[in-house]
Amino acid sequence: MTIRRARAPEESGATVRDRLVQAGLDTRLADLFLNMPHKVMVAEPRRSFREPGVLRDEVMLVRSGLLAKFKSDGSGRRQIVSLRFPGEGILPHEGTADYGVQAIVRSEVLVGKAEDFDAIVNDNPEVARFFWKLVQRQNAIGYEWLVNTGRRDSTARVAHLLCETVTRMRLDPKTHRMMNPFTQQQIADITGQTSVNVNRVFADLERQGLINRRGRELEFTDWDELRRVGGFQPGYLR
């Protein structure tokens, strides 16, 4: 079997419009949403794109790359609490947002005003239903992450994150390698452990024959076993 080259989140091969339609939004409504007044902003990795504790009267849609929401504890330690892949977005937040936004990799983000977004939703109930479904999906992902950090061991946490990332990037893990978008510290910030332990987990996954690393490229040499180790059941991503 031929294994194709690694793909990064910014190389999804699909447009934002494609992603919205694939997620269930009618093509007319997808065009209406994308034609809303907006600006394209570049978010650089490893620095805050939006700080916590400020008004968030805007809607964001990832055109390329990968965004993360984060929160910090009293000592400044950061926890990444959710991810947004190309075609996914962050809805307006009433009042100040208690989370920040940062880029995992260099990302292009469409940013529009909440008032323009609200006008489209008010005039098109189908859009409201569509985004309500997306909110429910993000809730399901959040519940899965809570179980991942609260109940699974360190190896299972990383395995589950890799499986989810592959699935949300719409890769076939048996024919494609993946360009790992995360640093070891970012994986630690997602899975609630140290970067040193994440490094040990990756070495262990290689020893078990589940992955093969070439720099940042990951080849999934036993996908079914990786899913079993991570307890990954993709139904929550639908």
N, C-alpha and C positions, 0 to 999 in steps of 0.2 A: 504494500500500500504506500502511495506517495504522500509524504507529509509536506504540506505547503508552507510557505514562509510565514513568519510570525506577523500578526496584525495588532496594531495598537488601537486604542479607542478613537483616536483622531483619524483613523483610516477605515472607518466602518463601511465605506462604499455606498452608503445610503444618505439621502438628503434628509433634512429635518421634516420636510413634507412627507417623505416616504415613511418615516418613523411614526408620524402622527396618524397616517392612514393605516399603517400596520397595527397600531394600537386601537383602532376602531373609529377614528374620526372621519366623517364624510369628507370627500375631496374638496367640496365647495367650502365647507367650514374650515378645513385646514388652510385653504388659500386665504380665507377671510382673516383668520388668526395671524397668518404670516405677513399679511399686508397691513396689519395694524402698525401705526407709527412706532418705530423702535430704533435703537442704535446698536451697532455691533461693537462689543467690547472684548478686549483680550485680557484674560486672567492668567497671570504667570504663576508657575508652581511654587509651592512652599512659601507663599506669602498670602496674607488675608486679602480676599477680593471684597468682602463685606464684613465689617466688624460687628460683633454682638452688641446689643444694647442701643441700637439706633433704629429710627423709623424705616420700615421696609415697604413703602408704598409703590412697589414695582413688581413686575412679573419677569422671570428669567427663564430662558429656554436654551439648553446647551446645543450649539450647532456642531461643535467638534470638541474633542478632549474629554475631560472628566472632572466634575465638581464634587466637593464634599461639604456637608454641613458639619460643624464642630462645636463642641462646648468645652469649657475648661473648668477645672475644680479650683478650690481656694488657693492652691499653691501654683496655679498656672499650668498644670499638666493637662494636656489636650486629649479629648476623646472624639474620634470621628463617629458621628451618629447616623449618617446616611450618605449615599452616593447618588449622583445624577449622571447618567450616561447620555450620549448624543440622542436627541429627540425627547429627552426628559426635562422637566422644568421645576422651578420653585415658584409657588403661587404667592400673591401678595399676602402680607401679614398685617393685621390691624394693630396699630400701636408699635411699640418697640419689639424687635425680635430678640429672643434670648439665645440665639445661636449665631455663629459666624459662618461665612462661606469662603472656601479657599479652593484653588485649583490643584488637582493631583498631578496633572500634566498641563502643558500649555493649552489653553482652551479658548474657543470663541463662543461668546455668549450673547444671545439676543436679549436686550433689556428694553421693556416697554413700561408705560405708566399704568398704574392700577386702574385709573379712571377709564382709560381706553379699553382695557381688558374687561372691566365690569360692564361697559356699554355693550360689548359683543355678547357677553354671557346673558345679559338682560334681554337682548333682542333675539337670542337663539337658545331656547331651552335645551336643545340637543348638546350644546357645548357644555352647559352646566352639568348634564348627566355624564358626559365624557370625563370631565375633570373630577367629578365625584368618584367615578370608577378608579381613576388614577390615585386619588387620595386613599381609597380603600386598599389599593395595591401597595402603596407606600406604608400603610399601617401594617399590612401583612408582613412586609419585609422587616419593618421595625420589630415586630413580635419575634420573627425568626432570629434576628440579630440578638435580641434579649436572651433567648434560649442559648444561642451560640456562645455568648460571653459568660453566661451565668451557669451553664450546666455541662458544656462539652469540655474535654481536656484540650491542652494547647495544640496538639497535632490536629485534632478534629476541627478546631476553630479555623485554622489556616486552610485546611482542606476544603471546608465549607465555603470560605471566602473565595477561593480559587474557582470552585464549581459555580458559584453564583456569578462571578465576574465573566467567566466563559459564556454562561447562558445569557446574561444581559448584553453581552457584545455580539450575540447571535453567531457564535463560532461553532463549527463542528470539531469537537476536540479530538476526534479520531483521524481527522485529515488536516487540521491546521495547528500550527504552533501559535502561542500567544506571546506578544510582547508584554511582559509584566509591567503595568503602569505604576506600581507602588514601590516606594522605598521600604526597607525593612522597618523603619520607624513608623511609617504610615500604616503598615500592616499591624504593628504593635498597637498603634492608636485606635485601630478598628477592633482588634480582637482582645484588647485588655491585657496585654502582657508586655514584656520588655523586648527590645530589638535583639538583644543577645539570645533570648529564647526563640525568637522567630528564626534566627539564623540556624539554630540547632534543629528546629522543626523542618526547615527546608532540606538540611543535610539528611535527616531521617527519612523524609519522603523519597529522596533520591536512593538511599540505601535499600528502601523497600521496593524500588523499581516502579514507583508510581509516577514520577516525573523525571525529566532530563533537562538540566539547565545548560544553556550556552550564553553566558552573560545574563542579559535580561530576558532572553528568549526561553520560554517554557514549552517543552513537548510533553504531552500527557500520554505516558507509555502504558498506563493501565487505568483508563478512565472509570470503568465500572468499580474497581476497587477504591479509587480515590473518592468516588461518590459514597461508597459504603463507609469508609473511614470518617468522612465528614458528616454522615447522616443526612446527605443532601437529597431532598425530594422537591423537584422544581415547581410543584403545583402552586405554591404561594406567589410565584412570579407571573401568573396568568392574569 
